[in-house]
Amino acid sequence: MKNHILIKEKIQQTLLTEAEALLNLSKNHSEGVIKAVESIFYSRGRLIVTGIGKSAIVGQKIVATLNSTGTPSYFMHAADAIHGDLGMIKEEDIIMCISRSGETSEIKVLVPLIRNFGNKLIAMVCNAESYLARSADFAIHIPIEKEADPNNLAPTTSTTAQLAMGDAMAMALLSLRGFSPDHFAKYHPGGSLGKQLYLRVDDIYRNNEKPKVSVHDSFRTVVMEMTSKRLGMTAVMDEFDNIAGIITDGDLRRMMEKYDNLQDKKAADLMTSDPKTVTGDTMAIEALNIMRQYSISQLIVKDENRYMGVIHIHDLLREGIV
């Protein structure tokens, strides 16, 4: 029980310390970040992000976020940079160096080399008076009073603030570029998030069977059609071959509870009129939301009132939409 209380207190204390630091950063960020973002936006080159230690890990995450939101970026480890990786820097690239102290030996070796290249240098640093901050064209000051570590040694609050500032810069650049969901989907085609942004019903339903019966068909015909097409439903068509309704497994179970004998029932007696439908150009995620809203497993796909097919929740599961 004593350990339980200690753990709870430390978690709460850490989160509060870091939350307060982020709130302070939101109110007291330097003008340097505005100039840095403008410089990146108007640059015809890439943003090269570098750092060492925990700041290097932060830099890799910032690069991933920038790339996925339309700002071409590369990560260059500060230690590797001084052993050959400086060759990746092109004339129009901008370098952003991330460091808590701004005084590490690797940084002091790297900065003059970058300056000799003639590239603009952005510093993201907690010490506004550091060598790195003084050497940069734009300094993004991350004011941190204390780390969450009780010894004030392990980078915790500082790395959280660096990550948050990287996200803030990415979102500012995203807004300047007019980055849309379509752009996001272009850069994320393989993941479930990307599929939510580009996958449409038309891309999915065509491989399914197309069960259908007439309003005048018998109970037996309905069951045989549903069984053979294995989608747990069938569309019901009127005499003009328009969609009149839908019969699902659930409809049959409810009818069996209501009536002792269904043999004399026609499809029109069993169906649900005005079924939920979508068109082929409906986004797959929207189709899923309709299924969830009405607690159903399938939707009829139509064009005007022409029956095109069926999309089932299992199709969405296979695509990783759910």
N, C-alpha and C positions, 0 to 999 in steps of 0.2 A: 504493500500500500504506500509505503514511504517513497519507493521508486516511482510509482505511478504519479504521485503528486509532484515529484521533482521533474519528471519528464514533461508533464503538462505545463508546469511553470516555465521551463526552459523554452519549450515550443512557443508559448504565448509571448514570452519576452523577446525571443528572436524575431518573430513576425512583427511585433510592435516596433522594435528598433528599426527594422528594415522599412516598414511602412512609413514611419516618421521621416526617415531619410528620403524616401521617394516624394513625400509631400513637400518637404523642404526643397528638394531639387526642382519640383514643378513650379515653385514660387520664386526660386532664386537662381534659375539657370542663366548662364552668361550669354552675352550677345554673340560670343564666339560661335555658338552652335548655329545661330541663324546665318551668319556669314559662311560657316562651313557647309551648311545644307545648300545655300545658294551657289556656292562654288562647285559642289558636286553636281547640282542640277544643270548648270550651264557648261560643265566640262564635256569635251568630246572624247575623253578617255574613260578609263575605268577607275574605280576606287580600290586601292590596294590597302588592306587592313593588316596591321602587324602588331605584335606584342610578344610577351614572354610570360611563362608561368600561368597563373589563373587568368590573367588578362588575355593571353593567347587563346584560351578556350572560349572566353567571352567573344573575342574577335571572330572566331569561326562561326559562332551562332549569329552574330550580326551580319556577316557575309551571307550566310544562308538566307536570312530574312530579306536582305537587300536584293539578292538575286531573284527570289521568288516574287518580289513586288516591283520588278522592272528596272532596278539599278545594277548594271553589270559590275560585279565585285569579285575580288580574289583575296585569299588569305595568304600571307607570307610570314612565316615564323621568324621572329627577330634573330634568333640564333642561326637559322639557316640562311637568312638574308646576307650575313657577313661572310658566308662560305659559299657563295655562288648564286643564291636565289635572287639577288638584285638584278640579275639579267632578265627577269620577267617584267621589269618596269619599263613602260614605254613613255615616250616624251610627254604625252598629254594626260597621263595618269595622275591621280591625286593619291597621296599616301596619308592614311590615318593611323597614328601610333597610339595604342592604348596602354596606359601604365598607371598604377596606383601612386607610386612615389615620383615617377619621372626622373629618377636618379640612378637606375640600375646600370651596371657596367655595359651590358649589351646595348642598351638604349643610347648610352653616351658614345659608343662606337658607331652605331647605325645612323644616328641623326646627321652627323657631318657628311656621311656618304650620300644620304638622300639629298642633302642640300647641294652637294656637288653635281648631282644629276639635274638640278634645276626644277624639280617637281614641287608643287605646293604641298605643304605639310600641315596636317591637322593633328593636334594633340588632344586626346581625351585623358585627363589626368586629375587626380585628387589634390595634388599639391600645385597651387596656382603660381608659386614662386620657383618651381623646379626648373632644372636644366631643359627638360623637354618642353615645358610650357613657354619658356622664354625663347626657345629656338623655333617655335612653330609659327606659321602664317596665321593660323586661327587656333586658339586654345579653348577647348570645351572643359570648363571647370566642373568637376563633380565634388561638391562640398560634403565631406563626410566627417562628422564629429567623432564617431567611434564605430568600430566593427561590432558585430553581434557576439563575437568571441569575447568572453569575460577577460581574457588577457590582452585584448585589442591587437591581436597578431594575425589570426587567420583571415584572409580576405573573404568576407561574407557580405556585409552591408555594401562595401565598395563595389564588389562584382555584381550584386543585384542592381545597384544604381547604374553601373556601366551598361548592363543589359537593357535596362529600361530606357536609357538615353539612346542606345542603338535602335530600339524599337520606335522611339519618338522620332528620330531622324528618318527612319524608313517610312513611317506614316506621313511625315511632312513631304518627303520626296514622292510618295505614292499620290498624294493629293495634287502636287504640282504637275505630275505627269498625267493626271486624269485617268489613273489606273482603274479599270473596271472589272467586274466579275468575269467578263469574257477574256480579258487579259490574264487574270488569275488562272482560269481554266487552261489557257494555252501553256502556262508554265507548270501546271500540275495535272497532266493528263492521266497519270498512272494511279494516283491515290483515290480514295473514296471521296475526299473533298473535291478533287477535280471533277470526278464523275458527276457529283451533285450539280456542278456548274455547267456541264456540257451535254450529259447523256439525256436523250429524249425517249419518250415512249416508242417512237418509230424505230429506234435503234435496238429495241429489245423484243417486242411482242411477236415479230414475224415468224419466229421459230416455233411458236406454239400452235397447237391444233386450233380449229375454229368450230367448236360445237354449236349446233343450232337445230332447232325444231320449229315446227309450225304451231300456231295457236290451237290448231285442231288435232294435233298429234296426241296419242294416248299416253297414259302414265307409263306403260311398258316402253314405248318409244323414247320417252324422256329419259328413263333410267338407263336404257341401252346406250343412248347417245352420250350421256354423262360418264358412263362407265368406260366406254371405248375411247373417249377423248381425254380422260383423266385430268381434268382441270377443276373438278368439283363444282361445275356449273354448266349451264347451257343458255345461250341466247334464245329468245322466243321471237319468231318473225310473224308479221301479219300477212294478209293475202297479197300485199303490195311489196313484200320482202323488206319492209321497214322494221326497225326494232320495236317490238311491242312490250318486251319485258325480259326478265331474267329468272331462272330457276337455279337455286344453289342447293348443296347438300343440306344446309340449314333449313331451307324452305321445305324440303321433303320431310325432314324430321319433325318439323312443326305440324305439317299436314297429317303425318301418321299419328301424332298425338291427338289431333282434332277429329280425325275420321277413322272409323274401323276398317273401311274398305276404300282403297284409292283406285281400284281397277277401272272404275267407270269415269274417272276424272280425266279431263283434257289438260293440255299444257296451259291453256288460258285460265284454268281453275287453280293451277299450282303456282303460277308466276307472280313475281313482284313487278308491278307496272312502274314505269318511269325509273329505270335502273340508273345507278351512278355511272357516268361515262367520261371518257377523256378522248382527246384527239391525238393524232400521231405526233404533233409538234409540242405536246405538253411535256414539260421537264419531268424526268423520272422522279426527282425528289418531290415534285408537286403531286404526282400520282400516289406516292407513298403517303404523303400527308393526308390525302383524301381517304385512303384506306384506313389510316389510323383514326381519323375524325369519325368515320362511320363504322369502325370495327368490322371491316370486311376484308376479304383476302384477294379479291380480283375486281377488275374494272373492265367494262366493255370499251373497246377502242372503236371509234366511229368517224366517219367523214360525212358531214351533213347528218342524215339519218341512216347512212349506209353502213352496214356492219362490216368492220374490217378485221376484228379479231379480239384477243383477250390478253391483258397483262395481269400476271399473278404476282403476289408478294414474294413467292419463291424466286421469280426472275430478278427482283430487286436484291434479294439476299445473295444470289449468285454474283451479281455485279458489285457487291460490297457497298450498296447504297445505304442499307440499313445499319 
